[in-house]
Amino acid sequence: MASATPGQVEQVHPLVRRVLAANPSPFTYTGTQTYIVGRGEVAVIDPGPDLAEHVEAILAATAGERIAAIACTHTHRDHSPASRALAAASGAPIIGCAPLAIADDGPRADAAFDFDYAPDRVLADGERIEGDGWALEAVATPGHTSNHLCFALAGEGDDTRSALFTGDHVMGWSTTVIAPPDGDMTAYFSSLDKLLARDDSIYFPAHGPAVETPASHVRALIAHRRMREKQILTRLGEGKREIPAMVAEMYTDIDPRLHGAAGRSVLAHLRDLERRGLVLQEDEAWTLAA
């Protein structure tokens, strides 16, 4: 399980340490988990929110070491803002996802975008960051956001497990938020299929516990999304044409204050179904395709 003590350093793999930020919430679980890869010369993955005490904890955890790269999976405000303070303190370059800032006034169930994120280098799918005794490969996984990257670490030394740092693409404690306009369900399904084609042994998400059985977990996530898809098609078949009516029946187990955010997920599914020719949109209403 993720540490409940912000600032505490945990060894979670021979090459990986984890430091928890003090930003717990309904969408971050116990908080954002920053990962430190390597020894002596290290990479820091997802430096987290703009909290001085978290940056100080990362610097303390890497005292006497050189930070070679600060890598961000995506640019939500619980992931990338601390990159700037950490870069200023360490001199390390910010490397990873592309900048992305979407103005979005709709109800969210996750953090808004970091408008000030400015990487020194953007990684394309398959490009690598390398240090003494480790290498991280970028794995493009759009869906949660269009700029989302995972980072793959090959097994080394006493631990031959290949690890994947999954950001918010796959988490063990919750399903991933897919919220238009930038969140895209079609891309998310494709990115999940991409992970199924890999042979990673363990996932380290940015929130919550490690995923010890990646393939079965990803298959369960796909099954859950397909279940939601069937629920939507059933509601449309019953004549419910607008998203709020569908949400009221599909999300009876959540706080009604979250229904607006749940509606964004339903919209993401509907747009995917529309691309596949299964539904049609007419103003704010949706219908099954003939």
C-alpha positions in Angstrom: 0.0 0.0 0.0 1.0 3.6 -0.4 2.6 5.3 2.5 0.3 7.3 4.7 3.2 9.5 5.9 4.0 12.4 3.6 7.7 13.0 3.1 8.7 9.5 4.2 11.0 7.7 1.7 10.1 4.1 0.9 12.2 1.6 -1.1 9.7 -0.1 -3.4 12.1 -1.8 -5.8 15.9 -2.1 -5.8 16.1 0.9 -8.2 13.1 2.8 -7.0 12.2 5.0 -4.0 8.8 6.6 -3.4 8.0 9.9 -1.6 4.3 10.8 -0.9 3.1 14.4 -1.2 0.7 15.9 1.4 -2.1 16.4 -1.0 -4.8 13.8 -0.2 -8.2 14.2 -1.8 -11.0 12.2 -3.4 -9.1 12.3 -6.7 -5.5 11.8 -5.4 -6.3 9.2 -2.8 -3.5 9.5 -0.1 -1.6 12.0 -2.4 0.7 12.2 -5.3 3.6 9.7 -5.2 6.9 10.9 -6.5 9.3 8.2 -7.6 13.1 8.4 -7.5 14.8 6.1 -9.9 18.5 5.0 -9.5 21.3 5.6 -7.1 23.9 8.3 -7.2 22.5 9.7 -10.5 18.7 9.6 -10.4 15.5 10.6 -12.2 12.5 12.0 -10.4 9.2 11.0 -11.8 6.1 13.2 -11.2 7.5 15.8 -8.7 4.0 16.6 -7.7 2.1 19.7 -6.6 3.6 23.0 -5.8 4.3 22.3 -2.1 7.6 23.5 -0.6 7.7 20.8 2.0 7.4 18.1 -0.8 10.2 19.6 -2.8 12.3 19.7 0.4 11.5 16.0 1.0 12.6 15.1 -2.5 15.8 17.0 -2.1 16.5 15.4 1.3 15.8 12.0 -0.2 18.4 12.6 -2.9 21.0 14.4 -0.8 24.5 13.7 -2.1 23.1 12.5 -5.4 22.7 14.2 -8.8 19.2 14.6 -10.2 19.7 13.9 -13.9 16.1 14.4 -15.0 12.8 15.5 -13.7 10.2 13.5 -15.6 6.5 14.3 -15.8 3.8 11.9 -16.9 1.3 14.7 -17.7 0.5 18.3 -16.7 -2.3 18.2 -14.2 -1.6 20.4 -11.1 -1.0 17.4 -8.8 1.8 16.1 -11.0 4.0 18.7 -12.6 4.1 22.1 -10.8 6.9 21.1 -8.4 9.1 20.5 -11.4 10.0 24.2 -11.5 11.1 24.5 -7.8 13.0 21.2 -8.0 14.7 22.2 -11.2 15.7 25.5 -9.7 17.1 23.8 -6.6 18.9 21.0 -8.4 19.8 22.3 -11.9 18.1 19.3 -13.4 16.3 19.5 -16.7 12.6 18.9 -17.0 12.0 16.1 -19.4 8.8 14.2 -20.4 5.4 15.0 -21.6 4.5 17.9 -23.9 3.1 21.1 -22.5 -0.7 21.2 -22.5 -3.1 23.7 -20.9 -6.8 23.4 -21.6 -9.2 26.0 -20.3 -12.1 23.9 -18.8 -14.9 25.3 -16.7 -16.8 22.1 -16.5 -17.2 20.0 -13.4 -14.1 17.9 -12.8 -13.2 14.9 -10.8 -9.5 15.5 -11.1 -7.0 18.4 -11.0 -6.9 21.2 -13.6 -4.0 21.8 -15.9 -0.6 23.3 -15.0 -0.4 26.3 -17.3 3.2 27.1 -16.4 4.8 23.7 -17.2 7.8 24.3 -19.5 9.9 21.2 -20.3 13.4 21.4 -21.5 12.9 18.3 -23.6 9.7 16.6 -24.8 9.9 12.8 -25.2 8.2 11.0 -28.1 7.0 7.5 -27.8 10.0 5.2 -27.4 12.5 7.8 -26.5 14.7 7.3 -23.5 16.2 9.0 -20.5 19.4 7.3 -19.3 21.5 7.5 -16.2 24.1 5.4 -14.4 22.6 1.9 -14.2 19.1 2.7 -15.4 17.1 3.8 -18.4 13.5 5.0 -18.7 11.6 4.6 -22.0 8.6 6.9 -22.7 5.4 5.0 -23.5 2.8 7.3 -25.0 -0.6 6.6 -23.4 -3.1 9.3 -24.3 -6.6 9.1 -22.9 -6.6 10.6 -19.4 -4.9 13.5 -21.1 -3.7 13.7 -24.7 -0.1 14.3 -23.5 0.1 11.4 -21.0 3.2 9.3 -20.9 4.1 6.3 -18.9 7.8 5.4 -18.2 9.2 1.9 -18.5 12.1 0.7 -16.4 13.8 -2.6 -17.3 14.7 -5.0 -14.4 18.2 -4.7 -13.0 20.4 -6.5 -10.6 18.6 -8.5 -7.9 15.2 -7.6 -9.3 14.5 -8.7 -12.9 10.9 -7.3 -12.8 10.3 -4.7 -15.5 8.4 -1.8 -14.0 6.1 0.7 -15.6 5.4 4.1 -14.0 1.8 4.6 -15.0 0.9 8.1 -13.8 -2.8 8.4 -13.9 -3.3 6.0 -16.8 -3.7 2.9 -14.6 -4.2 3.0 -10.8 -4.9 0.3 -8.3 -7.3 2.2 -6.1 -9.6 3.8 -8.7 -10.6 4.0 -12.3 -9.0 6.8 -14.3 -10.9 10.0 -15.0 -11.6 10.5 -18.7 -13.0 14.0 -19.0 -13.6 15.8 -22.3 -12.6 18.1 -23.9 -9.0 16.7 -23.6 -9.8 13.3 -22.1 -10.6 10.8 -24.8 -12.2 7.4 -24.3 -11.2 6.1 -27.7 -7.6 6.9 -27.1 -7.8 5.5 -23.5 -9.0 2.1 -24.8 -6.2 2.1 -27.4 -3.6 2.9 -24.6 -4.9 0.1 -22.4 -4.6 -2.3 -25.3 -1.0 -1.0 -25.8 -0.2 -2.0 -22.2 -1.7 -5.4 -22.7 0.8 -6.1 -25.5 3.7 -5.3 -23.1 5.1 -7.7 -20.5 5.7 -5.4 -17.5 5.8 -7.2 -14.2 4.7 -4.3 -11.9 3.0 -0.9 -12.2 3.9 2.0 -10.0 1.0 4.6 -10.3 1.1 8.1 -9.1 -1.7 7.5 -6.6 -2.4 4.4 -4.5 -0.7 1.0 -4.3 1.5 -0.7 -6.8 -0.3 -3.0 -9.3 1.3 -6.5 -8.8 -0.7 -8.2 -11.6 -0.7 -5.7 -14.5 -2.3 -7.8 -17.3 -5.3 -9.0 -15.2 -5.8 -5.5 -13.8 -5.8 -3.9 -17.2 -8.3 -6.5 -18.5 -10.5 -5.7 -15.5 -10.4 -2.0 -16.3 -11.4 -2.7 -19.9 -14.3 -4.9 -18.7 -15.5 -2.1 -16.3 -15.5 0.5 -19.1 -17.3 -1.9 -21.4 -19.9 -2.4 -18.7 -20.4 1.3 -18.5 -20.8 1.4 -22.3 -23.5 -1.2 -22.1 -25.3 0.7 -19.4 -25.3 3.8 -21.6 -26.6 1.9 -24.6 -29.4 0.4 -22.4 -30.5 3.8 -21.2 -30.6 5.1 -24.7 -32.7 2.1 -25.7 -35.1 3.0 -22.9 -35.5 6.5 -24.3 -33.2 8.4 -21.9 -31.6 10.8 -24.3 -29.7 13.3 -22.1 -26.7 12.7 -19.9 -28.1 13.9 -16.5 -30.9 11.3 -16.8 -28.4 8.5 -17.5 -26.1 9.6 -14.7 -28.9 9.6 -12.2 -29.6 5.9 -12.9 -26.0 4.7 -13.5 -24.3 6.4 -10.5 -26.6 5.8 -7.6 -23.8 4.9 -5.3 -21.9 8.3 -5.4 -22.5 11.7 -3.8 -25.0 13.6 -6.1 -22.5 16.5 -6.0 -20.2 14.4 -8.1 -22.9 13.7 -10.8 -21.6 16.6 -12.9 -18.2 15.1 -13.1 -19.7 11.6 -13.7 -21.5 13.2 -16.7 -18.1 14.0 -18.2 -17.2 10.3 -18.2 -20.6 9.4 -19.8 -19.9 12.1 -22.5 -16.5 10.5 -23.1 -18.1 7.1 -23.7 -20.8 8.7 -25.9 -18.2 10.3 -28.1 -16.4 7.0 -28.5 -19.7 5.3 -29.3 -20.4 8.0 -31.9 -17.1 7.4 -33.6 -18.0 3.8 -33.9 -21.3 4.6 -35.5 -23.4 3.3 -32.6 -25.0 6.6 -31.4 -26.0 10.0 -32.8 -26.0 13.4 -31.1 -28.8 15.9 -31.6 -28.0 19.1 -29.7 -27.8 18.0 -26.0 -29.6 14.7 -26.7 -28.3 11.4 -27.8 -30.0 8.5 -29.6 -29.1 5.0 -30.8 -28.0 4.9 -34.4 -30.5 3.3 -36.8 
